[in-house]
């Protein structure tokens, strides 16, 4: 088995409900996050028990650069980004992923 997702997850991500106002979202972003960290329209998830190879496979399949790490009960526990996988994962597999996912990917 490859390395664990927990080695590269960004812990304690901030989230808000979809029915909050845009003004509220802007306030949260101004206080807590950078624009580059804002949620994508299509959120693709992975279980924290999965390994980096599975993260790469899911990223390539869905053409995204980030995965929400979600427990079985639906609790968001973090975000794993392509950069984190690249630092910890297999260079050849990560290189293939980078070639498959365009810069505009999730």
Secondary structure as UniProt FT lines:
FT   HELIX           5..7
FT   STRAND          9..11
FT   TURN            18..19
FT   HELIX           22..32
FT   HELIX           35..37
FT   STRAND          45..46
FT   TURN            48..49
FT   HELIX           52..62
FT   STRAND          66..70
FT   TURN            72..73
FT   STRAND          76..81
FT   HELIX           82..88
FT   HELIX           91..100
FT   TURN            103..104
//
